């Protein structure tokens, strides 16, 4: 113990600051925040018909990061009891004792005020209202109400994760359009097969914590059937985007078709063999799918048309 304290005291100042800040960064769930930002950027590029502007892009992403970090922090505070029961989440800051619940609440509150305020002042009122609504929905509707009560938790709660697409569009235009809502629908429909695949991999954890995830309540075959249906709906929605917005070009359409075929292949494999062996590849590829689809839309809008 004394050796550890001596090592900490002798650590460079920057390293010491990072050690103290690291648990708070973990409270924000950076990997989830990354996924949310991935859906914000393509919406901004499509709304702007190209580069939306460096400052606007940065300001929107910073505000979104702060607000999403607040939502995830509140989620961790509320779920600290069940997080301590699951192997996947046992090392999170609260169950591990790295941060007290009171400090985490204060940290989350600061982010919850800073994020929407930043967006209101630097980006616009509508993005601030939308991101606040997404945060409140995730914390109160999904975390507090749905997660421990119903098997439909992920389906309904997935709306919160789709809000960044609306925020990105509103940041550029100050309004919403059918294309913005279709981008919202793609993420909303993508969420169940993505998360249900993870729930199959972590089925024992959720059962131990008595969280009514679909595999625990309805079994793996039913989970696989529903996952395939939502995967089909996701791909259909993604391919409908050029029909709703003529600015979407061939590059996106080709990429969406190829990625959709691969996504459906993983979902069909899970349907044929509903086990963790096939659920894990579906979960992993679902992240690749969303990221690559978003990148394709960005490139589709950023690159000049062929022949220009």
Buried (B, 14 or more C-beta within 10 A) or exposed (E): EEEEEEEEEEEEEEEEEEEEEEBBEBBBBBEBBEBBBBBBBBBBBBBBEBEBBEEBBEBBBBBBBBBBBBBBBBBBBBBBEBBBBBEEBEEBBBBBEBBEEEBBBEBBEBBBEBBBBBBBEBBBEBBBBBBBBBBBBBBEBBBBBBBBEBBEBBBBBBBBBBBBBBBBBBBBBEEBBEBBBBBBBBBBBBBBBBBBBBBBBBBEBBBBBEBBBBBBBBEBEBBBBBBBBBBBBBBEBBBBBBEBBEBBBEBBBEBBEEBBEBBBBBBBBBBEEBEBEBBBBBBBBBBEBBBBBBBBBBBBBEEEEEEE
